[in-house]
């Protein structure tokens, strides 16, 4: 696999990855724009409204019909947060012509549909259709409120919100209720025009088609795109460490408590922090899994994530309410074990293998490759999975210990039951 | 080992049947970096009552899943760690019908395969290790109890079925798993983890002959006895209850409605029925259906709306659900639309479009190693070849889908499970 990245126009790039192993063509168009409180909801709403209808496909039934005819091709809008940018756009796939009765490629037609959604949305009186805007605004509000339905995800969201209050990273990719409720067809249309004219546009293709064919397909998206001005993605800033660890406790009518612990990482040796985190709580053989779950039977899951661009770590676990202190103590004890180099040889070996698997197997999924490269671009990096892996494999035990010593508890979030609220 | 090439979908599958009855399927993917091996037993959450050595045995709800957790314990430690040391990513899951143990790896594939086959075929439990798992699984159960989707599903099954163990949650309850002991786990292992009740399916850039050799070396030469199971017997078409509701900490009401279908056939007919059921769902309430558009435009449904056709041991049902302010109106609209389609017939153009789309989706599903491996195993258990789907598709007619809707998606066969937001939120 060899990736090619080429400019296709003003602030527009194509990342091309040839692959014969998939049954499908994978095409993505992502606008990358700084994550801000005032615009987060607008960016989240925009692709949902665009997907409702375009000049050629004025309603969802006609759009679906066109996709059905392309053997169940799909075009889905996406809204992501990577670093301190928001990515909005469309991801589309269709079955490769080699596996279809007619034997011809559908990529061009798929790109044509995507281009129509992006460049020619259904309008009335020069504005995005009011009924579409209102209906998707209401759906987006439902989606923002429904984060509470999944208690684990809710606790994760709340931890980031508390820990990164005042930083763009603390914002939700979907925006907040108040600003979404205030969106009108006028404000969304204005935002739409600004975005498609000047936001960074990153295209991605993975499949059997040649670079020239992929470029030609992208040409169908770009043909009618009015570009003017060039807005760069935001630079992401690391999380500023807090002097003293803060506890936030919230009560709900639930049967299981959710514990989230956020840590700031002070070392700039991010490769070492990555390996340290994987060994601490990033794999199914990590310290947290083996001790908090397997040895103490405190939970079904306990794991940690390293937010590389922010240089911070978050731990999450689902526990009984009364085990709060026990679980928290054990999490900190295991972090201390990392700082002291208290691990067996196989733990480090297993962690390295796991990291290697993760990086090498990116190439087996077009979707994961797309997410990887978009993430690199949105966080101002230009690395390949191989080079990141190489750097991680060179991390020594000393560097791991040093990274662990630079980790500071920052914010604790605990979702507890109502009867436990005053405990 | 026999090789079969499926030119229409660009796949190559190797097959073998060992003298001990184990079926092996190897799906060749020469360009992929990762490979995976799934070792699957036909034993799931619904296999609670079965016959072993001529005697009926009743076991507590959640035992197949509990056994799955405990299988990773070995006499000299833990199989998860052994696999991890070797660079594999191991995992397992238990569904209603099967338990699957698997790993993905980019290196040391054959060593890892040996470990997988060893730890799944050799049980090692102690009273202490079984006791210890109560806390972990107890928290897993508590976690899903707070999940509205799980509540809606479990409660719907309780409405649809009278005797079928589909009523019972795969993980059991905190109370039911307390009855599980090392002895009951050994009994279930002896009954169901025999080569003739299992399938090894491998996907990746691997050598099929070597895989077959390793399986011959590691596994017992004994077939094990055939195990009759009791799924509660024939059920009538009507649900036992029409409705259930529960208040939870959710942002808006949600529902899951089910339509009870007849006991599914075994063999190639099951694959055909499954394709008909999927198409019936697409036509009735899929993204491009007139009903979807109408309900969406009326603001009654959003992107969470959808459903599917599902086949369980001795049972089958169609389900549909999502978040909505008016669950009953949406449920009624689905039932009425099915009646209309059954009465007036499906529009021919629409049918042809859905047929194309359904075919494309099946081809697309082959991108997923999980899907390929599990579909191969289920094909063995139920007597069909999943990769025959292009030919199966050619035998399906518009009339088949209309019949399906007419018979099953009716007022008589349906029940609804509602989740309401807690008061005062």
Interface residues (C-beta under 8 A of the other chain):
Chain A: X19 X20 X21 X22 X23 X24 X59 X60 X61 X64 X65 X67 X68 X69 X70 X71 X72 X73 X93 X94 X95 X98 X99 X100 X131 X135 X138 X139 X142 X143 X145 X146 X147 X148 X149 X150 X151 X152 X252 X253 X254 X255 X256 X283 X284 X285 X293 X294 X297 X298 X299 X300 X301 X318 X319 X320 X346 X349 X350 X353 X354 X356 X357 X360 X361 X363 X364
Chain B: X8 X9 X10 X29 X31 X32 X33 X34 X78 X80 X81 X84 X85 X86 X87 X88 X89 X90 X91 X104 X105 X106 X107 X132 X133 X134 X135 X136 X137 X139 X140 X142 X143 X145 X146 X147 X148 X248 X249 X250 X251 X252 X254 X286 X287 X288 X289 X290 X292 X293 X296 X297 X299 X302 X303 X304 X323 X353 X354 X356 X357 X358 X359 X360 X361 X363 X364 X366 X367 X422
